[in-house]
Amino acid sequence: MYSLTNGRVTIAFEEEHGVITRFSHERLRIDLVQETRLAENFRLLLPLPTWRGHYIWGKDQTLAACDIAGTRAVLTWDGLRSTAGSFDIAVRLIVELDGDDATFRLAVDNHSGYVVEEAWTPALGGLYNPTERDDWRFQYHQMWMAHERDFYAAFPHVGLGEAHPLWLHTYDSLPWCDLYHARARKGVYIGNHDLEPRVSMIAQQLFPNHAFEDRWPEPDEVTAGQAIGATLAWVSFPFARAGENWQGPPIVFHFHEGIWYAAADYYRAWFDRHFPFDKSDSWLYHEDAWQSTIINFPDDTRNYTFADLPAIARDAKRYGINVIQIDGWDIGGIDRDFPRYTPDPRLGTRDELIEAIRACQEMGVHVLLFGNVQVANVETAWFKTDLHRYTLKDYWGNEPAPFGWGYHTCLGATGPAAPKQVNMDLTTPFRDVIAEQLRGMADLRPDGLQLDKTNALHGLVFGAEQDKDLAFRRAMLDIMAEVKAYGQMSNPDFHLATEAWLDRMTPIVDAAYTRFFTRDHIPVLEYVFPEYRLTNCIMGLDYGLINNCVRYGHILNIEARNLHGTASDEPALAAYAAEVLRLRRRLRGVLWYGRLMEPRGVAVDNPTVSFTLFTDAGGGARALVLTHVERGAERIAITVAGAAGRRVRIHRPYHDVDEAAFPCAIEIPRNRLAIVEWAE
């Protein structure tokens, strides 16, 4: 047995194959590999002409060497084999320990004559913990949402696929996950610390199979003596050809005290070292409310013209909203005829649009124009004669499946009659096409652009000679940076919003068009990047979502009458939104420029009331935001550990500020919020 340790973290490698048979943290008493019969190390996908799904499992390879020097180990396999034969591939797994961290890197030297498409680094097998299975939570991040499940008890149903069920998640937001013990408050962060935002995946595979109702099997449900456990891995897509040497990204395991907040802090510290940014000069960072309106729909329903934009801005301003997003201003209306982003003549002339934007700005209202980056409408003559050559094709060279949105007709709303669009390859001449169109939008002199649908980041560019896993994302980021720089040449206050949550966009883009329709969610993205503003869209009579904008620190985005109107079309709702904005702005230092924090020690005695806790930048102020959406009013008692007798100020809509002391009791009516503020 080979052992690598620094006194905190210990990793053991079996001598014959180099599988990881122990991975533990001494002080925190975390032992990840508890079923050594399922121990692994790495996997490679090496498709063969007659076997596309040909994997080479590191656990079956003969270890050539294991060199350990201090806190660094290098394991080498020289020549790999499978049931299909032997292959001239050398693999090195480099493992380094530093404090509470273990970093894994895989290097592949490919002389096999085939392409190494996937690399699993590390394939950490034998994860099993039946005695604490109800305590360990697994958290990962999909676009704007964090998801959690009981790691050792639940396994999502994945349907057809591997003989042993395989769950996959593509990095499209935050490149890390966290496995933490909720009761003992300890865990391990697992992050891909590649400095480039390459397409990669988290993989979890369960052995021998899942059981009824998407759970891990019990010992009495498997063949006697059969091993139960999971493999967890980070999957890269090197597409390393014959003669190439691929160096994989650092995959970091960080053992920590606390729950996911500690993992988020660790990640943000790493991010700031490599991608620092400052949003203080962006109006998108400071403005906490928008109004969004579609003025022209793809089925030719037109509700407004360019001459109406100043009135739209006045409606917003009346309710304390200083930003309007205008959708469907371009030819064909929203989600049609793009990428031709020129003013629709049915709404007015180009000069009339410029003048309308200027009039809005003179009122103190910022104007965002809606557009897209990587999509094109397939019904246009431009697409049929030219742009069709630049679509983002799949592995086999097939055209992408079209998708689209309809609005007012039954066949439009269900899809068949909706205008269709496809994703385009941004490494082709389409890049120049869309960049020119976006520069043309900036020439209309808005305060910024809201670039929609930019969350379609899963695509690999299979036709690229190199960096198939990076080319699309890098092109997307470069286009955004170029358009922002172009707009700022004539307007230094020109900024971008987008419909994406990829961490590497945050230095370029200042806000994300986001929709939250649930009462509660885990606010990981808001905690990690409080400066990166997220909207919450108020489409109907969504008083609860207005309150949630304060509870989670979101931009309050009024989309009256489901984006057909303005705030004045829902006067009661808009008046309440204005009152809530007034309260938040009174406490702007903590509720807008502050940050969410873990509400440890806060107790609210009514489970129907949801709450979050904020701190200001200096840590001297606290604000507890409580919301209630159930029928009837609720009277609740609030206690904060160590704060008995501390004076508090209570802020509620349409009420004067009340003063009290902890523990305190307040009443919250249905669809209302309360804010309890105090000094530390």
RAMOSUL-V460754 format. One line per field, one symbol per residue. ss: DSSP state (a for helix, b for strand, c for the rest). phi: phi as a letter, one per 30 degrees, with the letter a starting at -180 (. if undefined). psi: psi as a letter, one per 40 degrees, with the letter a starting at -180 (. if undefined). Layout:
ss=???
phi=???
psi=???
This chain:
ss=cbbbbcccbbbbbccccccbbbbbbccccbbcbccaaacccbbbbbcbccbcccbbbaaaccccbbbbbccbbbbbbbbbbbccbbbbbbbbbbbbbbccbbbbbbbbbbcccccbbbbbbbbbbbbccaaacccbbbbbbbccbbbbbbcccbcccccccccccbbbbbcccccbbbbbbccccbbbbbbbccccccccbbbbbbbccbbcccbbccaaacccccccbbbbbbbbcccbccccbbbcccbbbbbbbccaaaaaaaaaaaaaaaccccccccaaaaccbbbbbbcbcccccbcccaaaaaaaaaaaaaccccbbbbbccbccccccccccccbccccccaaaaaaaaaaaaacccbbbbbbbccbbbcccaaaaacaaaabcccccccccccbccccccaaaaaccccccbbbbcccccaaaaaaaaaaaaacccccbbbbbccccccccccccccccccaaaaaaaaaaaaaaaaaaaaccccbbbbccccaaacccccbbcccccccccccaaaaaccccbbbbbbccccaaaaaaaaaaccbbbbcaaaacccaaaaaaaaaaaaaaaaaaaacaaaacccbbbccccbbbccccbbbbbbbcccccbbbbbbbbcccccbbbbbbbccccccbbbbbbcccccbbbbccbbbbbcccbbbbbbbbc
phi=.cbcbbjccbbccdddciddcaabcdddhcbdccbddcdbbabbcbdcecadddcccddccdddabccbicbbbcbbcjcbbddkcbdbcbbccbbcaiccbccbcbbccbdibcdcbbcbddccidaaddbddcdccbbbchcccbbaddcbcbddcidlddcebcbbddbbcdabbcbcdddhaabdbbccddcdddabcbbbcbdadceihbdddedcceeiddclbcbacccbdhddejccccdddccccdbdicdeddddddddddddcbdabcdccdddddcabbcbdcacdcidccbcddddedddddddeciccbbcccidceiidiaidcdcbedddckdedddedddddddddicdcccdabccbbddddddddcbdedcddddecidddddbabcbccddddcjecdecbbdcddccededddddddddddddiddlbccdidddcddccddddbhedbeddddedddddddddddddcbecdbccacabdeddddcccabdbbcccdbadddddddbddddcdbccccdcdddeddeddcicddcdbehhicbbeddbddddddedddddddddceecdcccadbdddicbbdbddccabbcbdddicbbbcccbbbddidbcbcbbbeiceiddbcccbeibddccabddbbbcbddibbbbccacd
psi=hhhhieedhhhhhiddefihehhihddefhhdhegeeeiadiiihghidegdfhihhdeeihhdihhhhbfhihhhhghiiaeeaihghhhhhhhhhhbeihhhhhhhhhfeeihhdihhhiggifhhgddfdedhihhihhbeiiiiihdedihhheaibidhhhhihhhechfiihhihddegiahhhihfheifihiihhhhhidiiihffiiiideeihhehhhiihhihhigdfhiheihhhiihhhhhhiiaadddddddddddddddfiiheeehddddheiihhhhehieeehhdiideeddddddddddfehehhhhifeiheihfieifggihheeeaidddddddddddddefhihhhhaideiiheeiddddddddefihiadeeiiihiiihideiddddeddeihiiihiheeaedddddddddddddeefieiihhieeegeehigeeidifdeddddddddddddddddddedegeehiiiigiehdeededieihhihheidiihfdddddgddhhhihhgdaggdddddddddefihhhhgiffeeaideegddddddddddddddddfdddedeaiiihfhehhheheehiiihiiideeeiihhhhiheiiiihhihhihheehehiihhhihfiihiiaiiiihihhiifiiihhhih.
